[in-house]
Amino acid sequence: MALFDFLKKKNDETEDNVILSEGSEEINELDRLEDQEELEDLEKLEEYEEFENEENNTDENIAEAIKDEASSDNIPPAEAEEEAPKLGFFAKIKAGLTKTRDNIMSGIDNVLKTFVKIDEDLFEELEETLIMADIGVETSVYIIEQLREKVKNERITQVSEIKGALADVISRILDKNEEPLEIPSPSVILVIGVNGVGKTTTIGKLAHYYMAQGRSVLLAAADTFRAAAIDQLQIWGERNGCDVIKHQENSDPAAVVFDAVQAAKARNTDLLICDTAGRLHNKKNLMNELKKIAGIIEREYSNAHTEVFLVLDATTGQNAIQQAKLFKETADISGIVLTKLDGTAKGGIVIAIKNEMNIPVRFVGVGEGIDDLQPFVSQDFAKALFEE
C-alpha cells in the first residue's frame, strides 16, 4: 500500500486524540531539553571555529582542540574523524552493548548458578530476569515458551546448556523477517519521532553514511517548529558537505518538502532525507502533517522510492515500544533507528521491537561519533549480546 493511501485510510478511520508520550508535560520537557542541548552544540561549534581561525594558535593547540571536540560533541570535526580508529560493526556493537550485556547476562548467570536441574522454577526465574532487563513482559513470556519447547524437543537435561539454548531462541527472534535494506536512486527517507530521541542528529549521520558510499544527498529541514532543529541540520549539512533546503521557523513543513523535492529532481540527487516535527501531541495532527508531506512526494516525485524511519531512544526502554505502537497507527513505518544504545542497559528493547512490532531495525547508534550510526545486523547483534 502506498504511503499516501495508507495515511488517507488511517485519517478516515481515526479521529480520536492519543498522547504520543507520557503526557504533554513530558513531551514539552523533552522539547526544552533538546533545544538546550542543540543550542549548546551550536555554541561549542562556534567556539571551535573561532579558535581554529586565530592566527596565533600553534599546531599543537589546534590538534588538542580537535581531540577535545571529538570526545564531547555529537558533530565531530572532519579532522578528528580522520584520526579516529575505524572499527567494524561487530566491534562497535559489542562495545556499545557492554551495559546491556552485563544487565542481561549477569542476571541469567545468577539464576543458572542457583539451579542444579531444569524445572518450572528455573523457567519462571529466567522469565522474571528477562522482564527486569527491559525485554518486556510479552516478549519475555514468548522467549521462555520457545525455550521450553527447545528443551523438550532437543531433550536438554543440563542447566549448563540453557544459556546456549536461550541464545538460539533470541537469535531466531532477531533474524525474523530480516531483509537487507535497499535504497535505490532516487529515494526519499522521511524521519519521524518525538523530540529528544536524537532525530536530527540521526539524519546528519545517515547523510554521512550514504555519502561515504558515493551517494549524493540532500536534506530537508521540515521540522520548522523549532529554530534549533533547522540550525542543527544546517550544521550537519555543512559538516557533510551537502545542501539543506530550509524555510523560516514556523513555516509550512510541506512547503519545505515541496521545494526539497524540486531541488532533488533538478539535481538528480540520489537521496533526499526529510526531518519532520516531533512536537505533535496527537495522532490526528501527526497524521494530517505526514499525509500532506506524503501527498506531495507521491504527486511530485512518484518515481522515487520512499522509506519512513522512526527514531527511538534506547534509554527509554519500554516507552520506546509504546511510541512505536502509536506511530505505527499513524504512519506506514518501514524501519526503526534505535539511538543511544551504547549509553543504556536497556538494549534488550531491540528484541522486544523485533518480536512485537514486526518492523525491521535498520540502524543503531553505538556512540557519539559521526561513524557510530551502524546498519543493524541481527546475527552480529545476537553474537555481541551473548559473547563475553
N, C-alpha and C positions, 0 to 999 in steps of 0.2 A: 504494500500500500504506500502511495506517495506520501511524503511528509505533509504536504498541504491538505490532502484528502483526510489523512489521519487526524490532523488538528481540527479540521472543519467538523468531522464526525464527533470528536470529543466536545467541541464547543456546543453542538446541538444537544448532547447528552447531559452536559454538566453545567449547572447554574449556581450551585452552592459554593460557598467560600470555605476553604480549608487552609489552616495555617501551615506554612512550609517548615517552620522550625518550632521550637518550644515557646511559641508566643511572640507577639510583636516586640516585646521588650528585649528578648534575646536577640532577635534579628537586628534591631536598632543598635544594640550594644556591639554586635559583630561589625555593623557598618562603621560605627565610631572607631573601633579598634583598628579596622583595616585602613580607614582613612588616615589615622595617626601613623600606622606603620608605613604606609606608602609615602606620606609626606616626609617621614624620617629618611626613607630610602632616597628620595629626591635631594634632600639636604646633604646626605652623605656623598652622593654623586657630584653635586655641585662643588662641595669642598674638595673632593678628589681632583676634579678638573682644574680648579683654581691652583691647587698645589702643584699639579703636573706642569702648568704653564709658567710657573715662576722661573725666571732665568737663573737665579742664584741657587737652585736646587742641584745637589750632586746626584750622579747616577745611583750612588748607594742609597740616598734618601728616597729617591723615586722608587727604587726596587722594593724598599721596605714598605712604602705606602701601598704599592700594588699588592704585596703579600698581606698586609692588614685588611685591605678592602676585600680581597678574595675570601678571607676567612669570616668576614662579618656581613657581607652584602649579598642579597639574593640576585643581584645583577653584576657579576664579577667582570672586571676589565678584561679585554681580549688578551692583554699581555700575560696576566696571571693564568688564564686558561691554557695558554700555550705551554706554560711551565708545569702545569699540574699533571700528575701521572694519569695515564689513560687506563682505566680498569674495564674489564668486560662486564657483561650483565651479571653473570653469576657472582663474581667477586663483589660487585656493588650491592646486589640484592642480599647476599649473605651478610655483609657488614650492616646493611640497613635493617635487617631483620633481627639484629642481636637482641634487642629488648623484647620483641615478640617471641623469639625462640626461647629465651630464658623464662619468660612468663608461662608459655605453654608447656615446654619440655620439663621444666623443674617440677611443675605440678603433676605431670604424668609420671615422672620418675619417682616422686614421693609416694604416689599411690601404689605403683608397682612394687616398691620396696616392702610394703606392708602386707602383701598377699603372697601366699605360697601355692594357691590353687586358683583356677579360673572358675568364678561363680557369679551369681547375680549381684552380690555386694560389690564385686570388682567393677562390673559394668556400671553400676549406679555411681560409684566414686569417680570413675572416669568421665561419666556424663556431667557430673557436677563440676569437675575440673575444667572441662571444655567450656561450660557456660560461664564460669568465673573468668575465663581467658578471653571473653568478649566474642566468642564464636556464636553466641546466641542460643536461645532455647530450641527453636525449631531445627536449626542445623545440627546442634549437639545431639538431639534426640535421633535425628536421621543417621548421624555418624555411628552412634552406638548400635542402632538397629542393624546397620550394614556390618559392623564389627561382629555382632552376634552371629549373623549369617555366615560370615567368613570363617569364624572359629568353628562353627558347626560343620560346614561343608568341607573344610580342609583338615578337620579333626585336630585342631591345635589344642594341646594339653598343657604346655609350659607357659607360665607367666612371662618368661623372658622373651617369648615370641610375639607377645601382644603389641609391643611398640612397633615392630615392623609391619604387623597386620594393620595397625591404625594408620601408619604412614601410607600404606597402599590404598586404604579407603579414602583418605583425604586427597591423595593424588588423583584418584578417579573423579572426585568431585571437581577438582581444578581443571581436569582435562575435558570435562563435559562440554560438548558443543563448541569446542575451541577451533576457530578457523583463523588463518593468518589475515591480518588487516591489509587490504589492498586500497591504496589511494591513487587512482588513475589521474590523468591530466585531461581536462581541468576538474578540480574538485573544490567543494566548499565544506568547511567544518564550522558548524555552529557550536559554540562553547557556552554551556549553561551551568547554573549552580548558584547557591545563595552566597552572599558576600561573606568574606572571611575564610573561604576554603582555599584560596590561592589561585583563583580563576585566571586573573590577568597575568600573573607570573607563569602559569602553565602555558598560556598562549605564547608568551615570549620564548619559552623553552621548546615548545612544539615547532615554532618557526625556525629556531636554531637547528633542531633535529632534521627537519626536512631540507633546509638549505645546505646542511652538511652533505646531503645526498645529491646535491647539484640541482635541486628543485627551486624554481622561482616562487616567492611567497609574498603575498600582500595581506596586510592586517586592516581590519575594520573596527574602529572604536565605537561600537554601538551601545556600550554602557555609558549613556550620556547623562545619567542622573548623578554621577559623582565626578567632579573635575579631576580628582586624584587618579581615577581609573584611566581617564584619557591621557593625562600626563605620564603615568607609568607606562602605558602601552607605547607612547611616543618614544620614551627612553629605550624600551626594548627594541623598537624598530631601528633606532639609531645604533644600538649595540650590535644588532644582527645585520645591519645594512639593508633593511627592507623598508618600503614605504608604508605609511599608516594613513588611511583615509579617515578623516575626523571632521566633526562639526563642533559648534559651540556646546557648552554644557546646557542640558535640558532641551536640546533639540530632539527631533523625532528620530528614534533609533532606526526605524525602517528607511528613512531618507538616507541615513548614513550607509546602510547596506545597499540601497539602490545605487548610490554613487560608487561604492566599492565594487559592485558587480560590473558596472560600466567600465571602470578602470581596469578590472581584471580581464575583461573581454578585449579591451583595446590593446592591452599589453601582452596578450596571450599568456597570462600568468598561470602557472601550474596549480597553485593552491591559494585559495582565499580563506583566511581564518577570521571569524567574526566573534568579537566579545559581545556579550549580552548582559543586560541589567540583572542583578541579583536581588534588588530591592523591590520585589513583587510579592506581596504578602498573601495572595490568594490565587487559587487555580484559575479563576476567570480572567483576572488581569494578565497573568502569565500566559495563558492560552491565547488571548487576544493579541498580545505582543508577538509571540512566536508565530502565530498564524499569519500576521501581517508580513513579517520578515520572510516566512516560508513562501508566501504567495508571490512576493517579489522575485525570489530566487527561482521559483517554478516558472514564472512568466518571462523573466528577463534572461535567465541562464539555464534553460531547460536541458542543455546538453552536458551540464556539469553534474558530476557525482556528488551526493550530499551525505555527510555524516553529522550526527548530533552527539557530542561528547558531554557527559555530565561529570563535573568535577566534584569530588567528595574529599573531605578531610578525614584521614585515617584516625586522627587523635580523638574524634568524636564518637568512635565505636558504634554502638547500636543506633545512635541518632542518624548516622550516615545511611543506614538501611531505611529508616523512616523517610528521609529526604528522597532517597532513590525511588521508593514506592510512590510517593506523592508526585514526583516529577514524571514518573512513568505513566501516570494517569493523564498527564498534561502534554507530554511530548513523546515522539517516537524515538526514544534513545537507542542509539546504535552502539555505544561504547561508554565505558566508565574510565575516568582518570582518577587514581587514588593518590592524593598528595600527602606529604609529611609522614611517610611510612617509617622513615628512619628515626623519627623522634617519639615513637609511641610503642607501648607494649600491647597495643590493641590491633596489631596487624592481622590477627585472625579474622578480622572483618572481611578480608578478601574471600575466605572460604564461605562465609555466610552470603556474601553478594553473589558468588557463583552459584550457590545452591538454591537460594530463594528467589533471585531476581531473573535468572536466565538471561543476563546481559553480559557480554564479554568485557573483561577488564582489559583495556588496551594499553595503558601506560601507568607506571607507578613512579612516584617521586621518592628517591632514596638518598637525598642530600640537597644542599642549597646551591650547588654549582650549576652552571648552565647546561652541563652534560649529564646531570643527575636525574633527568626525567627519562626513564628507560622503558622500552616496549616490554609488556608483560609476557613472560614465557612460563607457562604453568609448570612444566617439568622442572625448570630451574628453581622456581619459587618453592615447590614442594621439597626439592632436594636441600635447598638452603634452610628451610624451616626445620628439617629433622637432622641435618648434619651438624656434628659437634664442631 
